[in-house]
C-alpha cells in the first residue's frame, strides 16, 4: 500500500514528505494505522548527525495506532488492537532477553543500527529503492509494519496523544526512577533538565512519594511545568551553581540525581549534588563518543553509584500497559507534558519547536494525515 511518511535523506537536511510503498507484514509482524507519534530528542540526534543512521530512513519511535493487518503466525484477534509501539521488543533468545533485560535485546539493537526488520530486510521503499526503518518503528508516517511483539496492546480508552509517549520518553523517565534507581518513599530526588524525559522522571518520583523533588532547568516555563508535574522545588542555573543551591535546600545533597539532557557538564553537576553514598542516574544521551569525568576518589571512598538508564530498565510489554492503566484510571496525568501538536504535513514546524528547547513533548497527530 502507499503511505505518507517523513524521510531523512541526509544529516542536517529537512525531512522530505514522500509517498512510500509499504509492503505487507511478514511472519510475526503486524501493520499499524498510526494515530500519533511523539518527537523524541533521539530523533533530533539522527537528524543533526550526532548519531549515524542508514539513509534514507523514516524516523520516529514513539508511535500509537490500531492494528489493521496481521502477518502469518499472528492471531487474527489482534486486529483492532490499540497499541503502543516499542523499539525494544524481546527476541526472547539473546543473553539480555534471557536475563530479563529486554530493553538491551541484541537483535533489536542490531535492527536499530542496520535500519531493517528482524529478517534483515525492509518493508519500506520509494521508486524501487529500499527505505530504512528506525528502531523497528518508524512512526513519522501514516502506517507502519512492526514486529507483533513490538505492538503492545493497551486500554482502548487511552488518548493516542499521550499514549504514544509511553513508547519511549514517559516510560524512560518514570522507570528510571522507579525501576532503575529504585527510589523509595521519602528519598530526595533532583532532576536536571525538564524536557519530556526529565518531566516524566519527576512524575515517577511523585508516584513513589519521593521528597523533596527538585527540578533544575534554565527555562522558566519548564520550571513551572515541573511544579505542575510534581516537583516540590525548582532551581534556576542562572542563580548560581545548581549543586550548591540543591545542597542549601537539602543539607548533604540529594539521595538521587537524574541527568536528563545528555551533557557531560550537567552530569558532573548532578554528581556534585548527590550525598555521600547516593546515586547519579544518566538518562540523557549525547553524541556517540562523548565522555564525562567524575572524581574517582569520591566514587570509591563514599560508595557513590553511577547508573546508565536505557528505557528505565523496563520490560515494555509489562510496564507500558501498567502505565496506560494508571493514565486511563486518572491516577497518572500526562496531558501537561504535551505542549504542542502538529499534523504530519507540518513536521518542520514541529521540529523547530522541539529544537527550541522550550517545549515539553511535541506530538504529531496522524489520524487525519
N, C-alpha and C positions, 0 to 999 in steps of 0.2 A: 504494500500500500504506500501511497505518497503521504508524507507528513511535512510539517513545517518545523524547522529547527534553527537554532543559532549556532553557527560553526566558527571555531577558531582555526584560521588558516596560517597564521604567523604570529609570533610573540609581539606584543605592543601594537597590534593592529585591531581595529574594531571588529567585533563579531559580525559575521555575514548571515543574514536571514536567507535560508535556502529551502527549496523543496527537495527533500531527500526520499530515497526509496528505503522503506523498512521491510525487511524480509519477515516471513512468518516465523514464529518461535520454533526452535528446535526442541529436541527431547529435554524434558525437565526445565523448560522455560515457559514464561507467560508474556503476553503483551498487555500493556497497561495504557489506558487512556488517561493522560496526565491532567490533573486539575490545578495543581500548584507546585511551585518549586522555590525553595529558598535560594538565595545567593550567599554563598559562604566565602570567607576570606581565602579559603583554599582555591576557589575558582579564580580569584584575582591573582594568586601566585602563579597559576598556569598562564594567565593572560599576560602578565608582565615578564614572564620568563624566569621567575625565581625558581620554579620547578619545571623541569623539562617534561614535555608531553609529545606523544606521537601525533603528527598532524596529517591531514585535518582531523579535528575532533569536536564532538558535541559535548560541551561542559555541563555542569550541574550534577549534584549528587544528593540533594535534599528534595526528593520527589514524593508526591502523594497523588494517587489516582485510583482507578477502578479497573480490575482485570476484565478484559473483553475478549481474550482468546487464549487458549492453552495449547501447549505442545504435547507431543507424545509422552506418556508416562505421568502426566499431571491430571489429577481427577477433575472431572467436569464441574463438581460443586464449587470449585474455586472461581468460576465465572461469576462476576458481580461483586467479588470481594473488594472492599475498600482497603487500600494497602498503603503503608509507608514503605518506601524503598530504602534499602541499606546497601552501603558499599562493602559490608563485611558479612556476606552470607557464609555460613560454615560449609567447607567442603567435607568435614567430618573425618578426614583421613590423615591430615598433616599433623605434625607434632603439636602445634599450638592448639588445634581443634581438640585433639585427644587430651590435652592438658586443661581443657575448658577455657582457653584464652582465644576464643574465636575471632575477637577483634584483630588478632595478629595472623589470621589464616594465611598460609603461604601461597595458596592458589589464588586467593583474592588479591594479594599483593602483586603476584605475577601478572594478573589481568590488569591491574591498575597501571603497572609500568608499561605493559605492552599495548593497552588500549583495545583489548579484544575480550571475547566471551570465554567461558570455561574451556571450550573446544579449540581455542586459538584462532577463531575466525570472527568476523564482524557481521552484524545484521543491517548495518547502515551503509549506504552507497550514494554516490552522486555522479551521474553520467558514466556509470561503469567503474568509477574509482571508489575503493573502499574508504569509508569514513570511520574513524575510531570512536570507541565508547570511553567515557570517563568512569572508571571505577565500577563497571557493571551496572551503571545507572543512566547517565546522560539525560538529565531531566530538563534541560533547556530546549524542550520540544513538546509537540502535542501528543506524541505517543513514544513508548519505549518498550523494547524487548529486554527482559531481565531474567536471571535465574529465578525459578519458582521459590527457592529458599530465600531470595533477596526481596520478595514482595510479602511483607509481613501484614497479615490481616489485623485490622483494628475495628473498634466500635464504629458503626455507621454514623453515629451522631457527631463524630469528631470533625471539626471545621478543617477543611483542607489547608486553609491559610496558616493555621498554627500547626496542624498535623504534619505538614511537610518538614517542619523544623526538627521533628523527632528523628529524622534520618541522620542528623549529624549534630548541629550546634547545641540544641537543648539537651539531648542525651549526653553529649560530651561534657557539658558544663555540670549538669546535675550529678551524673555518675562519677565525675572526677572527685566530687565532694563525698558522695555517699558510699561509693564502692572502692575507688582507687585509694583515696586518702582515709576512708572510713572515719570521717568526722563524727564525733559523738555529741549528745546534748550538752550544752553549756560550754563547749570548747570555742575558742575565739578564732575568727577567720578574717583574713584580708584578701581581697580580690583586686588584682592590678589589671585594669582595662575593662571597661564596661560596654563592650560590643555585645553581640548576641551570645557568645560563649561565656564571657565574664558575667553577664546578667543572669545567665542560666546557672552559673556556679552560685551566685547569690541566692537564687531560688532554691537550689539544693541545700545550701546552708540553712536557709529558713525552714525547709522541710524537716531537717533533723534537729531543729531548735538550737543551733549554734548561737553563741552570744559572747561578745558583740560581733557584728558583721560589718567590716569596714570596706568601703568601695573607694578605689583610687582611680581617678581619671581627670585629665586636664579640661575636659569639655563639660560646661555647666549643665547642659540639658541631659547629658548622660549620667551625671551625678544625681540629678533629680529623678531620673528614671530608675536608678539603682535604689533610691529610697522607696520608690513606689513598689519595686520588686522584692523588697525585704531587707535592704541594708539598714543598719542602725546608725551608722556614721559615714561621712564621706570625707575624703582628703583631696585637696587640690594641690598638685605638684608645684604650682606657681607660688604657693605659700611657704615653700621650703622643702628640705629633704623629706620625702614621704615616710621613710623608715623612722626618722626622728619624730615626725608627727604621730605615727602609729604608736611608738613607744611612750609618748606623752599620754595617749589615750589608754594604753594597756601596758603598764609598767612591766618591763622584762621582755615584751614582744608578744606576738600572737602565737597560738598553737599551730596554725596552718596558714600559709600564704600561697595563693594561686596566681601564677603569671599567665594571663590570657591574651597576650599581644604578640609574642614571638620576637621580643627584642632582648638581646643579651644584657644590656644595661638595666633594663627593667627586671630581668631575672635576678641580677645581683642585688638590686634594691629590695626585691621580695625576700631574698635570703636574709638580708640585713634586718628585716622587720620581724623575723621569727625568733622566738625564745630559744634558749639552750634546750636541746632535746626535741625541738619541734620539727616541722615538715614543710618543705617547699615543693610545690607541685607545678611542673612546667606543662602547660596545656597549649599555649600559642606556638605556632610552627613558623620559624623563619626560613629564609632561603637555605637550600641544601648546602652544607659545608660550614655554616656559621657556627662559631664556637662561643661559649660563655666561660667565665672564670669564677671560681669560688675559693675562699680561704680554706685550704685543706686542713690546716691545724684545727680550725673551728669545727669542721665537719667531723673530724676524728675525735677530738678532745671532748666535744659536747654532744656527740652522737646525733648530729643533725642529719635528717633524712631528706634526700633529693629524689623526687619521683618524676618520671615521664608519664604522660597520660595520653593514650590513643583511644578515643571514643569512650573515655572514662573507664576502661577495662570492662565495658559492658558486654553482655550477650544480647545482641539486638532482638532476636526472636523472643526472648524472655522479657527484657526490660522495656522495649518500645510499647508493647501492649499494656504493661503495667502503668507506664506514664500516661498513655492515652486514657486509661480508665480514670486516673486522677483528674484529668482535664474534663472529661465529659460529666463526671460527678461533681464538678465545681470545687474540687479540693486543690486544684492547681490552675491558676490563671496565667496563661501565656500570652494573652492578647496584647498587653502593653509592650511586649517585645517587638511586635511588628509595627514599625514606624512608617513604612512606605510600601505600596503595592503598585505594580505596573503590568500591563499586558506584554506578551512576548514581543510584539512589534516595537515596544519602547524599551527594549533591553539596554540600549546605550544609555538612556536616561537613568535606568535602574542602576547600572554600573557606576555612573558618575556619582549618584547619591551614596552608593556603597563606599567608593574610594574617598569620599569627602571626610570620612571619619566621624560624621555627626549622626549617622543612622544607628538604630538598634539592629533590627533584622529587616532586610528588603526581600520581598516575595514577588515572584511572577505568578499572576493568575492566568492559568492556561485554558480554563474551561471554554472560554469564548474565542480562543485564538484560532 
